[in-house]
Amino acid sequence: MPTINVDGKQIETTEMGYLVNAEDWSEDLATKIAALEKLELTQRHWDVINHLRDEFFNNGGNQPTTRKLVKFFEKLWGEKIDAKVLYDLFPGNPSKQGGRISGLPESRRKGGY
């Protein structure tokens, strides 16, 4: 399995880059994964990451679709947005790439956006 080195610790990931152990996640690791994916995390990235983690760990493993993320962040950010805004943040898919950086397991849901 591939690993990511963070602060001298080897963190195991799956072939698709998701964490093997969700407990290994840290903000430093998220920053490292994002850098490997050519992303520099802004406050809006962290808003999405924190929301994805909150939904997963405090809402029964929920992994929101992009459509639900758009609705949530329209309210949080107080502006009209569309999926493009989230794809500009996470070009590899806001819920999937965002979930990987958030330390969540790979989503198994099909369809939807």
C-alpha positions, 0 to 999 in steps of 0.5 A: 500500500502507498504511504505518505510521510508526515512528521516522520510517520508513514501513513498508509493509504489505499491505491486510490489515495484514501486513508487506511485508518481514519484516525491517522488524519490531521490537518498537516496530513490534509495539507500534504495530501492536497499538495500532492494533488497540486492544491493549496488549501484556502479557508474555503477548502477548510470549510468544505473539509471540516463540513465533510468530516462533520457530516461523516463522523457526526451524521452516521457516515453521511457523505454529501453529494455535490448538490447538497454541498452547494446548498449547504455552502450557499447558506454558510457563505451567504452567496449564490454558488453553483457546482463550478465553485466547488469544482474550482476548489476540488477539481477532482470532484468536491465530494470525492477529492474533498473526502480523500483530503478530509481523511474519509473512506472512499464513497461507494454511492453511485450517481447523483451530483 
